[in-house]
Amino acid sequence: HECGPFCRQHWGAGKLKESPNTQRKRLHMLRKYPLPEGWSELYDPGTGRHYYWRQGSEDVSWMPPRHPRAKISLPAEKLRELISDADDGQELDSAGSEEDMLDDDDVPLPPRRSRESASSKGSSHGNSDRRGDRMRSNDLDPMDPAAYSDVPRGKWSTGLEKSNEAKTGADTTASGPLYQMRPYPSPGAVLRLNAGNRRQQSDDEDDD
């Protein structure tokens, strides 16, 4: 970007010299990719890094020209003028940064504790998802009478006939206000049920 009053007030003259770590990497890179003839190395206090300039031209690069990732371009000031004239609103390509000076092998892995915490978070999310699936599977069926009335929630066996229950025609699952609407069992059904229970009780006593 183009520095304004804030940059000058906040950063002042910039970095007077590069950091020891950056210097070590730069010298190592120059040993692998020495500068061609006609190229010079210059220091940029704004970024705290060196860049490379082809003498007699406006070609510059953040990395040595022989580096595989070197991007030779015009100076940032010249590019800003061209972009301003074209008014295309494109962002400037940084053409490399301090991270570009790192080899792939130099990129550190996250700490072990961070990786373990990330995996534990993933497993906890998985458990919570499974719990959510179980809760959703237990949701009340909207067609179940218990969903829209005072009728208690039934089971699979609710409503099935029982061997020792008289066929009265009454709704044995009704409760609350619905209880008053249940039909009374017929007298004959009650007598037959009581007689059957007495016979069953006497048979049990004879077996003893």
N, C-alpha and C positions, 0 to 999 in steps of 0.2 A: 504494500500500500504506500501511499505518499504521506510522509510524516507531516504532522501538523503541530500546533503549539503544545498540545498535550504530550506528544512524544518527546519533544525537545525539553519540556519542563520535567517530565517523569524520568526519562532516561539520560538526559543531559548529553554528554559527549559519547555515550555508549560504553562499550567494553574496551578498555585501553589495550588489553592483550587477551589472547585466547586462553582457554582453560588448559591445564596440563593434560587432561584426558583427550581433548580435541587435538592438541599438538602431537601427542603420541600417535594418534590414528592418522593424522595428516602426513607425518613423516613416513609412517609405514606404507601409506598409499603411494607416496611419491617414489619410494624405493621400488615398488612394483610397477608403477606407471610413471616413469620420468617424463618431464616436460619436453615436448618437441622444440626444435630450434624456432626462435621468434616468439615464444610464449613466456610471459612473466607471471609471477605470483604476487598478488597484492592483498593487503589486509583490509577488511571491512569492519570498522568499530561498531557499526549498527547491529550486526549479527554476531560479532565475535568470531568470525571465520575468515579464512582466506578464499579468494577466488582467483581465477586465471584469465589473463587477457592476452589476446594476440596483438602484438605491437603493429602499429600502422593501420589498424582496423577497429571496428566496434564490436568484434566478436569476444564474448566472455563466456565463462562456464564456472559453475560451482565446483566441479570436479576436474581432475586432469583430463585433457582432451583424449588421451589414449584409454581412459577408463571405459569399460563397456557401458556404463550407465551415464556417461557424460552427455550433457545436452548443451551444445553450443548455441548461443542466442545473442540477441542484442542486449545492451544494458537495460536495466529496469526503467531508468528514466526515459530512454528512447522508446521502449515498448509502451510506456504510459502515454507518451505523446501520440504514438500511432493509434492506440486504442481510443484515446480521447477524440482523435480526428475521425475515426471510423464510428465511434459511439455505438459499439456493438455490445457493450456491457459485459464483456467476458472477463473473468478473473484471470489474473496473471498466473502462469505456470511457475511454480517455485523452482523448477529445473533442479531439483535435488535439495536435500536438507541435511542436517547433521546426522539423521538416522540413515541416510543413504550411504554414509561412510562406514556403516556397520556391515560386516559380512553376515550371511544368514546364520552361521554357526555362533555368532556373538550375541544373538537375540536370546535373552535369558527366559527360562520357563517361569511361570508364576510360582510363588513359594508353595511348599508341600501343604501347609496348613490351609492356604487359600483353595487349593484343588480339592482337599478333603471336605472343606466346608461347602464348596459348590456341589460336590457329589451328594453330600448329606442333605442339602437343600432339595436337590432333585428327587431323592428318595422320599423325603417328607412330603413333597408335592404329590408324588405318586400315591402315597398312602392316603393323603387327604382326598385325592380323586377317587380312590377305591371306596373310601367311606362315603363320599358323596353319591357314588353309584348305588351303594346299598341303601342309602336313605331315599334316593329317588325310586328304587325298586319297591320300597315300603310305602310309597305315597298311596293315599286312599283313592280308589277307583271312583271317578265322578258319577258312575252309574250305580254305585253302592248306596242303598237307602241311608246308610250312616253318614253319607256326605251331605245330605240335605234335610235330615230330620234328627230327632232325638233317639232314634234306634241305635243301640250299641253296635259296634263293629263286630260282624260275625266271623265265623271260621268256616272251613270247608264242610264241617259236619253240621253246621247250623241249618235247621230246617228238615233234616233227615228224620224219618220215623224211628221211634225207639220201640223195642219189643214190649216193654212194660208200660207203654203210654197209650191211653185210650184215644181212639180216633174221634176227636170232638169237633174238628173243623176250626178250632180256635187258633189264632196266631200266637204261638208260644214265644215268639221273639219280640213281641210288642212290649213297650215300656212307656212310662210317662203318661201323657194324655191319651195315647193310643190304647192303653190298657182298658179304659172304660168302653172302648168300641169292640172288644173281643166278644164273640158269641159264647154263651155258657154251654158246657157240655150237656148232652142229653142225659136224662136220668138213667135210661137203660145202659148207656155206655159206662156210666159211673158204677152201676151195680155189677156189670160184667167184669170191669177192671178190679173191683174189690173182691169179687168171688175168685178171680184168677189169682190174686195175690194171696188169699187165704189158702187155696189149694197148694200153691207153691210153698207156703210156710209149713203146712202140715206134712207135705212130702219131705221137706228138709228135716222135720222132727222125727219122722219114721226112719229115715236113713241113719240118724244118730242112734 
